[in-house]
Every structure is written in structure tokens, then in C-alpha cells.
């Protein structure tokens, strides 16, 4: 989630600054034992950079950071089902 937010902010503020802002938010979330999304939404700079709290929350959703992992896992499973012997790890 943190990386998805950082990458969304990077084009507008530069990757180094976006990284710094998100890392600070991560530290704060850990220290306060709050969700990262809640800490990020309290940061006016982050909300303004992304356009709104709603857009920020969209970047915090799993759809924003899981990418193609679901389809990739599906293809791997299908390949093993088609030919289990071809996908056996050797010692």
C-alpha cells in the first residue's frame, strides 16, 4: 500500500520527496498503532497531491498494489494442473 501511494505521488512531487513523506507516515502509523491509510489521510500534503482523500483511499486498496498477482497465480496453477510432472522442483 505504501508503495502504491508513493508511486501515485511521485509524478507530482518527485520520487525522493514522495518516498520521504510516505516513510514518515509509515513510522507514525507504527508509533501510534493506527492504520497507514488513516495516517496518510491526515497529511494535507498527501491528500492535496493525490487530489482528495477518496483518491488516497483508492490507492490504499488492495487493487492498487496487488497488480497482476491474481492472474499470475491463476496461470501458474493452470500450468501445474495441465502437466504436474513438468513443474516439480528437483532437489
C-alpha positions, 0 to 999 in steps of 0.5 A, a space after each residue: 500500500 505504501 508503495 502504491 501511494 508513493 508511486 501515485 505521488 511521485 509524478 507530482 512531487 518527485 520520487 525522493 520527496 514522495 518516498 520521504 513523506 510516505 516513510 514518515 507516515 509509515 513510522 507514525 502509523 507504527 508509533 501510534 498503532 493506527 492504520 497507514 491509510 488513516 495516517 496518510 489521510 491526515 497529511 494535507 500534503 498527501 491528500 492535496 497531491 493525490 487530489 482528495 482523500 477518496 483518491 488516497 483511499 483508492 490507492 490504499 486498496 488492495 487493487 492498487 498494489 496487488 497488480 497482476 498477482 491474481 492472474 499470475 497465480 491463476 496461470 501458474 496453477 493452470 500450468 501445474 494442473 495441465 502437466 504436474 510432472 513438468 513443474 516439480 522442483 528437483 532437489 
